[in-house]
Amino acid sequence: MASRLYGFGVIGCGVISDTHCDAISRLPRARLVAVADKNEQAARSKGEQWSCEWHTDVAELLARDDIDVVNVVVPSGLHAKIGIQAAEAGKHVICTKPIDITLEAIDDLILACRRNGVKLGATHQFRSYPVFKRIKNALEDGRFGRPLYANAFVPWYRAPEYYAGSWHGTRELDGGGALMNQSIHYIDLLLWMFGDVAQVAGFADTLVHDIEVEDCASATLRFRSGAQGLIQGTTCTYQGKPARLEVHGELGNAVVLGDQIQLWEVEGDETEWNPTAGSSGAASDPRHGMIGLAVQAHMEQIEDLIEAIEEGREPLLNGLEARRAVELILAIYRSSAEGQVVSLPLKPAP
Ligand SMILES: NC(=O)c1ccc[n+]([C@@H]2O[C@H](COP(=O)([O-])OP(=O)(O)OC[C@H]3O[C@@H](n4cnc5c(N)ncnc54)[C@H](O)[C@@H]3O)[C@@H](O)[C@H]2O)c1
């Protein structure tokens, strides 16, 4: 198929929609055609901001012939529902994280996209940050030797106002808290770098915020490879601190704080990695996580979806790939609720 311009529609006009609209607008093969939100004010102002059409009825956006791809950026528990509607309207789908909050909903979405012959992609932007790509590549090249530990500590903070009167922190639409909404970025990185987890033991508790889901969680992992790992994710840390990712192998160690490399120690690697020149060099807001380079990372992942359409292949970050982090998080919740070590998979992937 010859390359052409792809029309995009963005459903959900809240906080993250700007990143998607911005990324689409910068891609040479993409055109932002319309946005939709059930809230008229949100839809109108987003349409005006990005000089595109706007709708308050999702079905109206989906009925448009000039839209090929739909970006789903509504609250997490609605991703599959809206994604399935889009697939049934013949649109390719790209979902923000988490792809949805239950495996049943995610699997329905994956199957709906298959049935309708459309692509399903997801955005987990941290995979596109240079600092994490470098670690992933070095692991794949065997430069760390046998991988031993992958640890993610995410001591972020969210103010009470973030949750008050919002879908955030609700079981129905957030599906979880510090893990499902925030630390999922790092949980996805651990799985991407170290492969699937075989067993997990976790605790998920609500210690500070007045919410239905966890605001403090910890987990110990055993990967299928035999490597081990730790996760700590919270939205309660005093003043919020940058997340820390640690990777240790028999032949190397890497530590990233925020988006800056703190330690790069790989046997036989004489290069001195200059963190500011070589990494994303982006602004890091410890309260809200990394924000720099987010648009560029989204561009890369949306562009991959376009290439997947043209090449008739799966997007790199497809539905099954995005499902992995949600499955691990759900396993941590189960472990905490049952007081047991939980084995994965929880449910066979479709
Ligand atoms: N990748 C990232 O870094 C990142 C950052 C923030 C949020 N997110 C994800 O993006 C999603 C949205 O988060 P947000 O912070 O933008 O939320 P938000 O509350 O700011 O915006 C959500 C919007 O969706 C609209 N909406 C709700 N139900 C709808 C429906 N049925 N039809 C049409 N519109 C509907 C709301 O009116 C609201 O304007 C969540 O899944 C979240 O996890 C990802």
PDBQT file of the ligand as one rigid body, heavy atoms in Angstrom, charges set to zero:
ROOT
HETATM    1  N1  LIG A 401       0.569   8.290  29.202  1.00  0.00    +0.000 N 
HETATM    2  C1  LIG A 401       0.476   9.099  30.219  1.00  0.00    +0.000 C 
HETATM    3  O1  LIG A 401       1.475   9.558  30.722  1.00  0.00    +0.000 OA
HETATM    4  C2  LIG A 401      -0.876   9.480  30.757  1.00  0.00    +0.000 A 
HETATM    5  C3  LIG A 401      -0.982  10.631  31.536  1.00  0.00    +0.000 A 
HETATM    6  C4  LIG A 401      -2.249  10.975  32.020  1.00  0.00    +0.000 A 
HETATM    7  C5  LIG A 401      -3.351  10.165  31.776  1.00  0.00    +0.000 A 
HETATM    8  N2  LIG A 401      -3.183   9.031  31.028  1.00  0.00    +0.000 N 
HETATM    9  C6  LIG A 401      -4.335   8.150  30.782  1.00  0.00    +0.000 C 
HETATM   10  O2  LIG A 401      -5.249   8.844  29.934  1.00  0.00    +0.000 OA
HETATM   11  C7  LIG A 401      -6.579   8.540  30.294  1.00  0.00    +0.000 C 
HETATM   12  C8  LIG A 401      -7.311   9.833  30.542  1.00  0.00    +0.000 C 
HETATM   13  O3  LIG A 401      -6.649  10.518  31.592  1.00  0.00    +0.000 OA
HETATM   14  P1  LIG A 401      -6.747  12.106  31.737  1.00  0.00    +0.000 P 
HETATM   15  O4  LIG A 401      -5.786  12.466  32.820  1.00  0.00    +0.000 OA
HETATM   16  O5  LIG A 401      -6.630  12.764  30.427  1.00  0.00    +0.000 OA
HETATM   17  O6  LIG A 401      -8.241  12.218  32.304  1.00  0.00    +0.000 OA
HETATM   18  P2  LIG A 401      -9.173  13.493  32.352  1.00  0.00    +0.000 P 
HETATM   19  O7  LIG A 401     -10.152  13.245  33.437  1.00  0.00    +0.000 OA
HETATM   20  O8  LIG A 401      -8.370  14.743  32.390  1.00  0.00    +0.000 OA
HETATM   21  O9  LIG A 401      -9.925  13.455  30.941  1.00  0.00    +0.000 OA
HETATM   22  C9  LIG A 401     -10.817  12.451  30.568  1.00  0.00    +0.000 C 
HETATM   23  C10 LIG A 401     -11.839  13.059  29.600  1.00  0.00    +0.000 C 
HETATM   24  O10 LIG A 401     -12.665  12.005  29.102  1.00  0.00    +0.000 OA
HETATM   25  C11 LIG A 401     -13.987  12.498  29.015  1.00  0.00    +0.000 C 
HETATM   26  N3  LIG A 401     -14.921  11.371  29.016  1.00  0.00    +0.000 N 
HETATM   27  C12 LIG A 401     -15.251  10.575  30.047  1.00  0.00    +0.000 A 
HETATM   28  N4  LIG A 401     -16.120   9.626  29.642  1.00  0.00    +0.000 NA
HETATM   29  C13 LIG A 401     -16.327   9.830  28.323  1.00  0.00    +0.000 A 
HETATM   30  C14 LIG A 401     -17.134   9.190  27.357  1.00  0.00    +0.000 A 
HETATM   31  N5  LIG A 401     -17.869   8.117  27.672  1.00  0.00    +0.000 N 
HETATM   32  N6  LIG A 401     -17.129   9.672  26.095  1.00  0.00    +0.000 NA
HETATM   33  C15 LIG A 401     -16.384  10.756  25.780  1.00  0.00    +0.000 A 
HETATM   34  N7  LIG A 401     -15.621  11.403  26.656  1.00  0.00    +0.000 NA
HETATM   35  C16 LIG A 401     -15.581  10.954  27.920  1.00  0.00    +0.000 A 
HETATM   36  C17 LIG A 401     -14.133  13.395  30.225  1.00  0.00    +0.000 C 
HETATM   37  O11 LIG A 401     -15.210  14.321  30.060  1.00  0.00    +0.000 OA
HETATM   38  C18 LIG A 401     -12.773  14.074  30.276  1.00  0.00    +0.000 C 
HETATM   39  O12 LIG A 401     -12.762  15.295  29.558  1.00  0.00    +0.000 OA
HETATM   40  C19 LIG A 401      -6.493   7.617  31.500  1.00  0.00    +0.000 C 
HETATM   41  O13 LIG A 401      -6.643   6.284  31.082  1.00  0.00    +0.000 OA
HETATM   42  C20 LIG A 401      -5.099   7.823  32.033  1.00  0.00    +0.000 C 
HETATM   43  O14 LIG A 401      -4.557   6.671  32.662  1.00  0.00    +0.000 OA
HETATM   44  C21 LIG A 401      -1.986   8.689  30.498  1.00  0.00    +0.000 A 
ENDROOT
TORSDOF 0
